[in-house]
């Protein structure tokens, strides 16, 4: 049995001796994001957490971005390509050992992330001299190495930031708030191939002011049972929505080489310039632009499918199918059957997860390692 395997066995025995925590200990830490999964067991009861108390192991906080339509959700599943599965595979190739990734926020299949966050525990063991423990990798090294293996795969996920954190820092339970963005493109023209699966295409015109008034009804602490999918396993439907806002933003394709200030369009009348709602209507080869709307939702945690159900109602208000009074009625109904059809996953992105981060723990980790190295390993380092 290898030294690593022995360590796993010892940690498993220690984990079995940890007293079981009561459910209410983590009730307030429940986070039900955009995917239907059973409530996660806090990692303080797992082998991973027990191992992280070992000073030879460094915990890293990892920020990642990914194209949600390329994955069957974020959580690891058998025979499915998932965000966690791909990340764990990349780390395995990097350090030569299996790891366990813990996400701050679960996302459903099709939901994108500009910045989702996870943590991972890594013990750096020499590949040339098995059993010899080396100082932890620098954060920048971890980022470059993991991205190297991720880009060798599909190239639809990337590590954007890495930070060394203490062993008790939990990506999920330490998150202070999460911000989601939902993108809607309005207009009769088909979506550009560059916009497909990046937004919800609504052919009707939308009343922005009415949608903004509807947002005011939902901001604050409410019973969001009407915006909670049937698969939600959160203990309570009470949530505090700190921000809900709709704004019209500049409509930009992902790969245009011509903009409205380009000399190519200098002879075109201002009313038909690219970038206007009906821009390019008289110019051959220049497609009409859609009106682009962005819904921002910010809270500490969300119920299962809460954001997409809210966007579905806001869209109905924008098209005139519902009024602001109807939104109040739906909220008071406290049943999901009262809400409008849920918005599709492709328009949703997890934009930001906020933390109160400690200083980078890299230096402390290296110093801690010195104290736990055996005399032979310490001597080799000094040489």
MARKEDREN-47436 format. One line per field, with one value per residue (C-alpha): residue number from 1; residue in one letter; chain; x, y negated, z. Coordinates in Angstrom, 1 decimal. Each point is the difference from the previous one (the first is absolute). Example, Ala and Ser with C-alpha at 12.3 -4.5 7.8 and 13.67 -1.06 7.14 Angstrom:
% residues 2
num: 1;2
residu: A;S
chaine: A;A
east: 12.3;1.4
north: 4.5;-3.4
up: 7.8;-0.7
% end
This chain:
% residues 383
num: 1;2;3;4;5;6;7;8;9;10;11;12;13;14;15;16;17;18;19;20;21;22;23;24;25;26;27;28;29;30;31;32;33;34;35;36;37;38;39;40;41;42;43;44;45;46;47;48;49;50;51;52;53;54;55;56;57;58;59;60;61;62;63;64;65;66;67;68;69;70;71;72;73;74;75;76;77;78;79;80;81;82;83;84;85;86;87;88;89;90;91;92;93;94;95;96;97;98;99;100;101;102;103;104;105;106;107;108;109;110;111;112;113;114;115;116;117;118;119;120;121;122;123;124;125;126;127;128;129;130;131;132;133;134;135;136;137;138;139;140;141;142;143;144;145;146;147;148;149;150;151;152;153;154;155;156;157;158;159;160;161;162;163;164;165;166;167;168;169;170;171;172;173;174;175;176;177;178;179;180;181;182;183;184;185;186;187;188;189;190;191;192;193;194;195;196;197;198;199;200;201;202;203;204;205;206;207;208;209;210;211;212;213;214;215;216;217;218;219;220;221;222;223;224;225;226;227;228;229;230;231;232;233;234;235;236;237;238;239;240;241;242;243;244;245;246;247;248;249;250;251;252;253;254;255;256;257;258;259;260;261;262;263;264;265;266;267;268;269;270;271;272;273;274;275;276;277;278;279;280;281;282;283;284;285;286;287;288;289;290;291;292;293;294;295;296;297;298;299;300;301;302;303;304;305;306;307;308;309;310;311;312;313;314;315;316;317;318;319;320;321;322;323;324;325;326;327;328;329;330;331;332;333;334;335;336;337;338;339;340;341;342;343;344;345;346;347;348;349;350;351;352;353;354;355;356;357;358;359;360;361;362;363;364;365;366;367;368;369;370;371;372;373;374;375;376;377;378;379;380;381;382;383
residu: X;X;X;X;X;X;X;X;X;X;X;X;X;X;X;X;X;X;X;X;X;X;X;X;X;X;X;X;X;X;X;X;X;X;X;X;X;X;X;X;X;X;X;X;X;X;X;X;X;X;X;X;X;X;X;X;X;X;X;X;X;X;X;X;X;X;X;X;X;X;X;X;X;X;X;X;X;X;X;X;X;X;X;X;X;X;X;X;X;X;X;X;X;X;X;X;X;X;X;X;X;X;X;X;X;X;X;X;X;X;X;X;X;X;X;X;X;X;X;X;X;X;X;X;X;X;X;X;X;X;X;X;X;X;X;X;X;X;X;X;X;X;X;X;X;X;X;X;X;X;X;X;X;X;X;X;X;X;X;X;X;X;X;X;X;X;X;X;X;X;X;X;X;X;X;X;X;X;X;X;X;X;X;X;X;X;X;X;X;X;X;X;X;X;X;X;X;X;X;X;X;X;X;X;X;X;X;X;X;X;X;X;X;X;X;X;X;X;X;X;X;X;X;X;X;X;X;X;X;X;X;X;X;X;X;X;X;X;X;X;X;X;X;X;X;X;X;X;X;X;X;X;X;X;X;X;X;X;X;X;X;X;X;X;X;X;X;X;X;X;X;X;X;X;X;X;X;X;X;X;X;X;X;X;X;X;X;X;X;X;X;X;X;X;X;X;X;X;X;X;X;X;X;X;X;X;X;X;X;X;X;X;X;X;X;X;X;X;X;X;X;X;X;X;X;X;X;X;X;X;X;X;X;X;X;X;X;X;X;X;X;X;X;X;X;X;X;X;X;X;X;X;X;X;X;X;X;X;X;X;X;X;X;X;X;X;X;X;X;X;X;X;X;X;X;X;X;X;X;X;X;X;X
chaine: A;A;A;A;A;A;A;A;A;A;A;A;A;A;A;A;A;A;A;A;A;A;A;A;A;A;A;A;A;A;A;A;A;A;A;A;A;A;A;A;A;A;A;A;A;A;A;A;A;A;A;A;A;A;A;A;A;A;A;A;A;A;A;A;A;A;A;A;A;A;A;A;A;A;A;A;A;A;A;A;A;A;A;A;A;A;A;A;A;A;A;A;A;A;A;A;A;A;A;A;A;A;A;A;A;A;A;A;A;A;A;A;A;A;A;A;A;A;A;A;A;A;A;A;A;A;A;A;A;A;A;A;A;A;A;A;A;A;A;A;A;A;A;A;A;A;A;A;A;A;A;A;A;A;A;A;A;A;A;A;A;A;A;A;A;A;A;A;A;A;A;A;A;A;A;A;A;A;A;A;A;A;A;A;A;A;A;A;A;A;A;A;A;A;A;A;A;A;A;A;A;A;A;A;A;A;A;A;A;A;A;A;A;A;A;A;A;A;A;A;A;A;A;A;A;A;A;A;A;A;A;A;A;A;A;A;A;A;A;A;A;A;A;A;A;A;A;A;A;A;A;A;A;A;A;A;A;A;A;A;A;A;A;A;A;A;A;A;A;A;A;A;A;A;A;A;A;A;A;A;A;A;A;A;A;A;A;A;A;A;A;A;A;A;A;A;A;A;A;A;A;A;A;A;A;A;A;A;A;A;A;A;A;A;A;A;A;A;A;A;A;A;A;A;A;A;A;A;A;A;A;A;A;A;A;A;A;A;A;A;A;A;A;A;A;A;A;A;A;A;A;A;A;A;A;A;A;A;A;A;A;A;A;A;A;A;A;A;A;A;A;A;A;A;A;A;A;A;A;A;A;A;A
east: 0.0;1.4;0.6;-2.8;-2.4;1.0;-0.7;-3.5;-0.7;1.1;-2.1;-3.0;0.3;0.3;-3.1;-2.1;0.8;-1.3;-3.3;-2.9;-1.2;-3.6;-1.9;-0.8;3.8;0.1;-3.6;1.0;2.8;-2.4;0.6;-2.4;1.2;-1.1;0.2;-1.9;2.2;-0.4;1.2;3.8;1.5;2.3;3.6;0.9;-1.4;2.0;3.5;0.9;-0.4;1.8;2.9;0.1;1.0;3.3;2.5;1.5;-3.1;-0.8;-3.6;-0.5;-3.0;-0.6;-2.1;-1.2;-1.9;-1.8;-2.5;-3.0;-1.5;3.1;-0.6;-2.7;0.0;2.7;-0.2;1.8;-2.2;0.6;0.5;-0.6;2.4;-0.2;1.9;1.3;0.9;2.1;1.7;0.9;1.4;2.2;1.3;0.7;2.1;1.8;1.0;-0.3;-2.6;-3.8;-1.6;-3.4;-1.5;-2.6;-2.0;-1.4;-3.0;-1.7;-1.1;-2.5;0.8;0.2;0.7;3.2;2.5;2.2;1.3;-0.9;2.2;1.2;2.6;2.4;2.6;3.3;3.0;3.1;1.9;3.2;-0.6;3.8;0.2;-3.4;-0.9;2.1;-2.3;0.9;-1.0;-3.5;-0.2;-0.3;-3.4;1.1;1.6;-3.3;-1.9;2.3;0.3;-3.7;-0.9;2.6;-1.9;-3.4;0.9;1.2;-3.6;-2.9;1.2;-3.4;1.1;2.8;1.5;0.0;1.4;1.7;0.5;1.6;-2.4;0.0;-1.1;-3.3;-1.0;-3.1;-0.9;-3.7;-0.6;2.3;-1.7;-1.7;-2.1;-0.5;-0.8;-1.8;-0.5;-2.7;0.2;-3.0;0.1;-3.2;-0.9;-1.5;3.2;1.6;3.0;3.5;1.9;2.3;-2.9;-1.5;-0.2;1.2;-3.3;-3.8;-1.4;-3.4;-1.6;-2.4;0.9;0.5;-1.2;3.1;-1.7;-2.7;2.7;1.9;-3.1;-0.7;3.6;-0.9;-2.7;2.5;2.9;0.4;-0.7;-3.0;-1.4;1.0;-2.0;-1.5;3.5;1.2;0.1;-1.6;3.4;1.3;1.2;0.8;-1.3;-1.8;-1.4;0.9;2.7;1.3;0.4;2.5;-0.2;-2.2;0.3;-0.6;1.9;0.5;3.6;1.9;-0.8;3.3;0.7;2.9;2.0;-0.7;2.9;-2.2;-1.5;-2.1;3.0;1.7;0.9;-1.7;-3.4;0.8;-2.3;-2.9;-2.8;0.2;-3.4;1.2;3.4;1.1;-0.8;-3.4;-3.1;-0.6;3.6;1.2;-3.5;1.0;3.5;0.6;1.9;-0.5;-2.5;-2.5;0.8;-2.1;-0.9;2.1;-1.2;1.8;-1.6;2.2;-0.9;2.1;-0.5;1.8;-1.7;-2.7;-2.7;0.0;-0.7;-1.0;1.8;-1.4;-3.5;0.3;1.3;-3.0;-2.4;1.9;-0.1;-3.7;-0.3;2.1;-2.2;-3.2;-1.2;0.3;-0.2;1.9;-3.1;0.1;3.6;-1.2;-2.8;2.5;2.3;-2.8;-1.4;3.1;-0.3;2.1;-3.0;-1.0;3.3;0.6;2.0;3.6;2.6;2.5;3.4;2.1;-0.6;1.2;3.6;1.4;1.9;1.7;0.4;1.0;2.3;1.8;3.4;3.0;3.5;1.5;1.0;2.9;2.8;-1.6;-0.5;3.7;1.0;-2.4;1.4;3.5;-1.2;-1.6;2.7;2.0;3.7;1.1;-2.4;0.9;3.7;-0.6;-1.8;2.8;2.4
north: 0.0;-3.4;-2.8;-2.0;3.0;0.5;-3.7;0.3;3.1;-1.8;-3.0;2.2;1.5;-3.5;-1.2;2.9;-1.2;-3.5;-0.6;-0.5;-3.6;-1.0;-1.1;-3.4;-0.8;-0.8;-1.0;-3.6;1.2;1.8;-1.1;1.3;-1.4;1.0;3.8;2.7;1.8;1.2;-2.3;0.4;1.3;-2.6;1.0;-0.1;3.6;1.3;1.5;-3.1;-2.3;2.2;0.2;-3.8;-0.3;1.6;-2.8;1.6;-0.6;-3.4;-1.2;-2.1;-2.2;0.3;-2.3;1.5;-1.1;2.4;0.4;1.7;1.4;2.3;1.7;2.1;-2.3;-0.7;2.9;3.2;2.7;3.4;0.2;-3.8;-2.8;-2.4;-3.0;1.7;3.2;-2.0;-2.0;3.1;1.7;-3.0;-0.2;3.8;-0.4;-2.9;1.4;3.7;0.7;-0.1;-3.1;-1.0;-3.3;-1.9;-2.7;-3.1;0.0;2.8;-0.8;1.9;1.3;-2.9;-2.6;-1.9;-1.4;-3.1;0.8;3.0;0.9;3.3;1.2;2.9;1.6;0.9;1.8;-0.5;3.3;0.4;2.0;0.9;1.1;1.4;-0.7;-3.2;-3.0;-3.3;-3.6;-0.9;-1.3;-3.8;-1.1;-1.2;3.4;1.7;-2.3;0.5;3.8;0.7;-2.2;1.9;3.2;-1.6;-1.5;3.4;1.1;-2.0;-3.4;-1.0;-0.5;-2.0;-0.9;-3.7;-0.5;2.1;-0.9;1.9;0.1;1.5;3.7;-1.0;-2.4;1.5;-1.3;0.6;-0.9;-3.1;-1.6;-3.2;-0.6;1.2;-2.1;1.4;-1.6;0.9;-1.2;-0.6;-1.0;-1.5;-0.2;1.9;0.9;3.4;0.0;-0.2;3.2;-1.8;-0.7;3.4;1.7;-3.2;-1.8;0.5;-1.2;-1.7;-1.1;-2.5;-3.5;-0.4;-2.8;-0.8;-2.3;2.5;2.7;-2.4;-0.7;3.8;0.4;-2.3;2.4;2.9;-1.8;0.7;2.9;2.1;3.5;0.9;3.2;-1.2;-0.2;3.3;3.1;3.2;1.7;-2.5;1.5;-3.1;0.0;-3.3;-2.1;-3.2;-1.9;-3.6;-1.4;-2.8;-1.2;0.6;-2.3;-0.1;-2.3;-0.4;0.5;-0.5;2.8;1.4;3.1;2.2;-0.3;-3.2;-1.7;-3.1;-2.4;-3.0;-2.3;1.9;-1.9;2.8;-1.3;-3.7;-0.5;1.8;-2.2;-0.3;1.6;3.2;0.3;3.3;0.0;-1.6;2.2;0.2;-0.7;1.3;0.4;-1.6;1.4;3.2;2.5;-1.8;1.7;-1.8;-0.4;1.2;-2.0;1.5;0.1;1.2;1.2;-0.2;2.1;-0.2;1.9;2.2;3.1;1.0;2.6;2.7;-1.8;-3.2;-2.3;1.6;0.0;-3.7;-0.8;1.9;-2.3;-3.2;1.0;0.4;-3.4;-1.4;1.4;-1.1;3.5;-0.9;-3.3;-1.1;0.9;3.5;0.3;-0.9;2.6;2.7;-0.7;0.2;3.2;1.9;2.7;0.5;0.8;-3.7;-1.1;-0.4;2.6;0.1;-1.7;2.3;0.7;-1.3;-3.7;0.4;-0.5;0.1;-3.3;-0.4;1.7;-2.4;0.9;-1.7;1.5;0.3;-0.9;2.5;3.0;1.1;-1.2;1.5;3.3;0.2;-0.9;2.7;2.5;-0.5;1.1;3.2;1.3;2.9;-0.7;1.6;-2.0;-3.2;0.7;0.5;-3.3;-1.9;1.5
up: 0.0;-1.0;2.5;-1.5;0.3;3.6;0.7;-1.6;2.2;3.2;-0.9;-0.6;3.5;1.4;-1.9;1.3;3.6;-0.6;1.8;-2.3;-0.2;0.4;-3.1;1.4;0.4;-3.8;-0.7;-0.7;-2.3;-2.4;-3.6;-2.6;-3.3;-3.5;0.2;1.6;2.4;3.6;2.7;0.2;3.3;1.4;-0.7;3.7;0.0;-2.9;-0.6;-2.1;3.0;2.3;-2.4;-0.4;3.7;-1.0;-0.3;-3.0;-2.0;-1.6;-0.6;-3.2;-0.8;-3.8;-2.2;-3.3;-3.0;-2.4;-2.8;1.7;-3.1;-0.3;3.3;1.7;3.0;2.5;2.5;-0.8;-1.6;-1.4;-3.8;-0.4;-0.7;2.9;1.3;3.1;-1.9;-2.5;2.7;2.1;-3.1;-0.8;3.6;-0.1;-3.1;1.6;3.4;-0.7;2.7;0.2;1.6;1.1;-1.3;2.1;-1.8;1.5;-2.3;-1.9;-3.5;-2.2;-3.5;-2.4;2.7;-0.6;2.5;-0.4;3.5;2.0;2.9;1.6;2.4;-0.3;2.4;-1.6;1.5;-2.2;-0.1;-2.0;-3.2;-0.1;3.6;1.0;3.6;0.2;0.8;-1.7;0.7;-1.3;-3.6;-0.4;-1.0;-3.4;-0.7;0.8;-2.3;-3.0;0.5;0.4;-3.0;-2.0;0.5;-0.3;-3.4;-1.2;0.4;-1.4;0.9;1.4;3.6;1.4;3.4;0.4;3.5;2.8;3.6;2.9;2.9;3.5;0.3;1.6;-2.8;-1.8;-3.4;0.5;3.7;0.0;-3.0;1.1;-3.2;-3.5;-3.1;-3.0;-3.4;-2.5;-3.6;-2.2;-3.7;-1.4;-3.6;-2.9;-1.8;0.7;2.4;-1.4;0.2;2.4;2.4;-0.1;3.4;1.6;0.5;0.0;-3.4;0.5;-3.3;1.7;1.1;3.7;2.3;2.0;2.4;0.9;0.6;2.3;2.0;0.4;1.3;2.9;1.2;0.3;1.7;3.7;2.3;-1.1;-0.2;-3.5;-0.2;-3.3;-1.4;1.3;-2.3;1.2;0.4;2.5;3.2;1.9;3.6;-0.4;-3.0;1.8;-1.8;-0.1;-3.4;0.4;-3.6;-3.0;-2.9;-3.7;-2.3;-3.8;-1.0;-3.2;-2.4;-1.3;-2.0;1.2;-3.2;-2.0;-1.8;-0.8;2.5;-0.3;-0.1;-2.8;-3.2;-1.9;1.3;-0.2;-3.0;1.7;1.4;3.8;0.4;-1.5;1.5;1.6;3.7;-0.3;0.6;-3.7;-1.0;-3.4;-1.4;-3.3;-0.2;-1.7;2.1;3.3;2.2;2.1;3.7;2.8;3.1;2.8;3.6;3.1;3.2;3.1;3.1;3.2;3.2;2.5;-1.3;-2.5;-0.1;-2.7;-3.4;1.9;-2.4;-3.2;1.4;0.9;-3.5;-1.5;1.9;-0.9;-3.6;0.2;1.5;-2.8;-2.7;1.8;0.9;3.7;2.0;3.0;2.1;-1.4;1.3;3.5;-0.4;-1.1;2.9;2.5;-1.5;1.3;-2.6;-3.1;-2.1;0.2;-1.8;-3.7;-1.9;1.1;-2.2;-1.8;1.5;-2.8;0.9;3.6;1.3;3.4;0.0;3.4;3.4;2.8;2.8;2.9;-1.0;2.3;-1.1;-2.4;2.1;-2.2;2.4;3.1;-1.8;-0.9;3.6;1.4;-2.4;1.5;3.4;-1.1;-2.5;1.3;0.6;-3.2;-2.2;1.9;-0.6;-3.7;-0.2;1.7;-2.5
% end
